[in-house]
Amino acid sequence: MKKFFFMAGLVLLVAACSKESENMVNNAQMEVAVAPVKVHVNGFSVSQEDYPTTRAAQDVADYTGVKAVTLAFYSGSTEVYRHEQVRGALEEGETLGEFECSLPMGSYTMVVIARGQGDGDVFTLTSPTEAAYTSDHSRETFAYTQAVNITSTSAVDVSATLNRIIAKLQVFSSDGRTANATNVRMTMSAGGKSFNPTTGLATSNTGFVNTVPISTAAGVTSNSISYLFLTGDEQTMNVTIETLDGEGNTLFSKTVNNVPFKRNRVTKLTGAMYTNEAASGAFQLETAWLTDYNGNF
């Protein structure tokens, strides 16, 4: 994002911000008193052992799990400013997690979302209480909201420390992948891919299906990942695990009941998925906050 020179004139300032957002309030016929606003995303406040690379607050630019950062300001339900930064596609002079703009005097809700991003991802931010991944996958997500009041033309400097608001599922195979297995499909019976940025909780509880390719070679164990939003800090649901061939046919299927999840924690399921061991094996659940769980097939 281009940095703005705030002494250039009031009308020019408003016009400059409108280049960053189609929703920026702007009336070129009126002089509107505005204040420069600088937002610095400090890093992430992380509390759990299962994310060892981010146990303490860490600068956004240094945490490679974040590929995109979105900053938006809302006046009530009206979006007045939005800008998204994408790692690897920053504008000249821009630093991931550093924003500068100008806002008219008034009261606003600031929303900052930092997230992972993959090919084909579609992420929508509608309001301080509604955001969603509307494509196939949800991603590791951090969020922060804050009231910001602009009462004069004096510069405002806001710092934001984001919290991880999503739960992570890792499905490990205890046996090596067979050559005809190409994908793992994980079906969650609850939770969702949409969330409230203010509370960090899911706004739907219908569950969803996440299908990911198997990246390991034949004969090597696999590790498949899903991210999901919960309706509370903790939530229990059933998880169905399937291996699929290249035509989408199911080679193996197992439902693990009453799997516990917690925000900002990783739930791990391990079991045989490709060989005859699956007929008598078990998925084991590993978490840092509950004792291990063993479910028989």
C-alpha positions in Angstrom: 0.0 0.0 0.0 1.2 3.4 -0.8 1.9 5.6 2.3 0.0 8.8 2.3 1.4 12.3 2.9 -1.0 13.8 5.3 -0.1 17.5 4.8 -1.2 17.5 1.1 -4.8 18.6 1.8 -7.9 17.2 3.3 -9.8 16.4 0.1 -6.8 14.7 -1.4 -6.5 12.5 1.7 -10.0 11.3 1.3 -9.5 10.6 -2.4 -6.3 8.8 -1.7 -8.0 6.3 0.7 -10.8 5.7 -1.8 -8.2 4.2 -4.1 -7.7 1.5 -1.5 -11.4 0.7 -1.1 -14.4 1.1 -3.2 -16.4 1.5 0.0 -14.4 4.5 1.4 -16.7 7.4 2.2 -15.8 10.2 -0.2 -17.4 13.4 -1.4 -15.1 15.4 -3.6 -17.4 18.4 -3.3 -17.0 18.8 0.5 -14.0 19.2 2.7 -14.1 16.5 5.3 -11.8 16.6 8.4 -9.9 13.3 8.4 -7.2 11.8 10.7 -4.3 9.7 9.6 -4.5 6.1 11.0 -1.7 3.7 11.2 -2.3 0.1 12.2 0.5 -2.2 13.2 -0.3 -5.9 13.6 2.1 -6.9 16.4 1.8 -10.6 16.0 -0.1 -13.5 17.4 -1.0 -14.4 20.9 -0.9 -18.2 21.1 -1.4 -20.2 24.1 -1.0 -23.9 23.2 1.8 -26.3 22.9 0.8 -27.9 19.7 1.8 -24.9 17.6 5.5 -24.8 18.7 6.5 -22.2 16.2 4.1 -19.6 17.6 4.0 -20.1 21.3 4.7 -16.4 21.9 3.7 -13.3 20.1 5.4 -13.2 16.7 5.5 -10.6 13.9 3.1 -11.3 11.1 5.9 -11.0 8.5 7.9 -13.6 10.3 5.1 -16.2 10.5 5.0 -18.0 7.2 1.6 -19.6 8.0 0.0 -16.3 7.3 -0.3 -15.6 3.6 -2.8 -12.7 3.6 -3.9 -9.9 6.0 -7.1 -8.0 5.7 -7.8 -4.7 7.5 -11.3 -3.2 7.4 -13.1 -0.3 9.2 -16.9 -0.3 9.7 -19.2 2.5 10.7 -22.1 0.5 12.0 -22.8 -2.0 9.2 -21.2 0.1 6.5 -17.7 -0.7 5.4 -15.7 2.6 5.0 -12.3 1.1 4.3 -10.7 -2.2 3.3 -7.3 -3.3 2.2 -5.8 -6.7 1.8 -2.1 -7.6 1.8 -0.9 -10.8 0.2 2.5 -12.2 1.0 4.6 -12.2 -2.1 2.4 -9.6 -3.8 2.9 -6.5 -1.7 2.9 -3.1 -3.2 6.2 -1.2 -3.4 7.3 -0.1 0.1 4.6 -2.1 1.8 5.3 -4.4 4.8 3.0 -7.3 5.7 1.0 -6.3 8.8 1.7 -2.5 8.4 -1.2 -0.3 7.2 -1.7 3.4 6.7 -4.9 5.2 5.6 -7.0 8.2 6.7 -10.5 8.2 8.1 -13.2 10.9 8.7 -14.0 11.7 12.3 -16.4 9.2 13.7 -16.7 5.9 15.5 -15.6 2.7 13.8 -15.1 -1.0 14.4 -11.7 -2.1 13.2 -11.4 -5.8 11.9 -8.1 -7.5 11.2 -8.0 -11.0 9.8 -4.7 -12.9 9.1 -5.0 -16.2 7.4 -3.4 -18.9 5.3 -4.2 -19.0 1.6 -4.0 -21.5 -1.1 -4.8 -21.7 -4.8 -8.5 -21.2 -5.5 -9.3 -19.9 -2.0 -12.2 -17.5 -1.7 -12.5 -15.6 1.6 -15.2 -13.1 2.3 -15.5 -10.5 5.1 -19.0 -9.0 5.3 -19.1 -7.3 8.7 -17.4 -7.3 12.1 -19.6 -10.4 12.8 -19.6 -12.3 9.6 -16.7 -13.8 7.5 -16.4 -17.1 5.7 -14.3 -19.3 3.5 -16.6 -20.0 0.6 -14.3 -22.3 -1.4 -13.2 -25.8 -0.7 -10.9 -25.3 2.3 -10.7 -23.2 5.4 -7.3 -22.1 6.6 -5.4 -21.2 9.8 -7.0 -18.0 10.9 -6.2 -15.2 13.4 -8.6 -12.3 14.1 -8.9 -9.1 16.1 -11.6 -6.4 16.4 -11.5 -3.1 18.2 -13.5 0.1 18.5 -11.6 3.1 17.1 -12.8 6.6 17.7 -11.5 9.5 15.5 -12.2 12.7 17.4 -9.7 15.1 15.8 -7.3 15.3 12.9 -4.4 14.1 15.1 -2.7 10.9 14.0 -4.0 7.7 15.5 -1.6 4.7 16.0 -3.3 1.4 16.7 -1.6 -1.9 17.6 -3.3 -5.2 17.2 -2.3 -8.6 18.6 -4.3 -11.3 16.8 -5.4 -14.6 18.4 -5.7 -17.9 16.6 -9.5 -18.7 16.5 -9.6 -21.9 14.6 -9.1 -25.6 15.5 -6.9 -27.9 13.5 -7.4 -31.6 12.7 -4.5 -33.8 11.6 -5.2 -37.3 10.3 -2.1 -39.5 10.3 -1.9 -42.9 8.7 0.0 -45.6 10.6 0.5 -47.6 7.4 2.0 -46.6 4.0 -0.1 -45.2 1.2 -1.1 -47.6 -1.5 -0.5 -46.5 -5.1 -4.2 -46.2 -6.0 -5.1 -43.9 -3.1 -4.9 -40.3 -4.2 -7.1 -38.2 -1.8 -8.2 -38.2 1.8 -11.7 -36.9 2.6 -12.5 -35.7 6.1 -16.2 -35.1 7.0 -16.9 -33.1 10.1 -20.4 -33.5 11.5 -20.5 -30.1 13.2 -18.6 -26.8 13.1 -18.2 -24.9 9.9 -16.1 -22.6 7.6 -17.9 -19.3 8.5 -17.2 -17.3 11.6 -17.8 -14.2 13.6 -14.6 -12.1 13.7 -15.6 -10.5 17.0 -16.2 -13.7 18.9 -14.1 -16.0 16.9 -16.9 -18.6 16.9 -18.5 -20.4 14.0 -21.7 -18.9 12.6 -22.8 -22.3 11.2 -22.8 -25.7 12.8 -23.8 -28.0 9.9 -20.3 -29.4 9.4 -18.5 -29.7 6.1 -16.4 -31.9 3.9 -12.7 -31.3 3.2 -10.9 -33.4 0.6 -7.1 -33.0 0.2 -4.6 -34.7 -2.0 -2.1 -37.2 -0.6 1.3 -35.7 -1.1 3.4 -38.7 0.1 4.8 -41.4 -2.2 3.4 -44.9 -2.3 4.5 -46.9 0.8 5.0 -43.8 2.9 2.6 -42.7 5.8 0.4 -39.7 5.2 -0.6 -36.5 7.1 -3.8 -34.8 6.1 -5.0 -31.5 7.6 -8.3 -29.7 8.1 -9.2 -26.4 9.8 -12.6 -25.7 11.3 -14.4 -23.1 13.4 -16.2 -24.2 16.5 -19.5 -22.9 18.1 -17.8 -22.7 21.5 -14.3 -22.8 22.8 -14.6 -26.6 22.9 -16.8 -28.9 20.8 -17.2 -32.6 20.2 -18.3 -34.1 16.9 -18.0 -37.2 14.7 -15.3 -37.3 12.0 -15.5 -39.6 9.0 -12.2 -40.4 7.3 -12.1 -41.8 3.8 -9.4 -42.6 1.3 -10.3 -42.2 -2.4 -8.9 -43.3 -5.7 -8.4 -41.0 -8.7 -12.0 -41.4 -9.8 -13.4 -40.6 -6.4 -14.3 -44.1 -5.4 -14.0 -44.9 -1.6 -11.3 -47.3 -0.8 -11.5 -47.0 3.0 -14.0 -45.4 5.3 -14.1 -45.0 9.1 -16.2 -42.7 11.4 -14.6 -41.8 14.7 -17.3 -40.7 17.1 -17.1 -38.0 19.8 -13.9 -36.4 18.7 -13.0 -33.5 21.0 -11.8 -30.2 19.5 -10.7 -26.9 21.0 -9.9 -23.6 19.5 -6.2 -22.9 19.1 -5.5 -26.6 19.6 -4.6 -29.5 17.3 -6.5 -32.7 17.4 -4.6 -35.7 16.0 -6.2 -38.9 14.7 -3.8 -41.8 13.8 -4.8 -45.1 12.3 -4.3 -47.6 9.5 -6.0 -46.2 6.3 -4.5 -48.1 3.4 -3.9 -51.8 4.3 -5.7 -54.7 5.9 -4.6 -53.6 9.3 -7.5 -51.2 9.1 -9.8 -54.2 9.7 -8.5 -54.6 13.3 -6.7 -51.3 14.0 -7.7 -48.3 15.9 -7.5 -44.5 15.6 -5.8 -42.9 18.5 -6.6 -39.3 19.4 -3.7 -37.1 20.7 -4.3 -33.7 22.3 -2.5 -31.5 24.7 -5.6 -30.8 26.7 -7.4 -34.1 27.0 -6.1 -37.7 27.6 -5.6 -39.9 24.6 -8.7 -41.4 23.1 -8.7 -44.9 21.5 -11.6 -45.9 19.2 -12.0 -49.4 17.8 -13.0 -49.8 14.2 
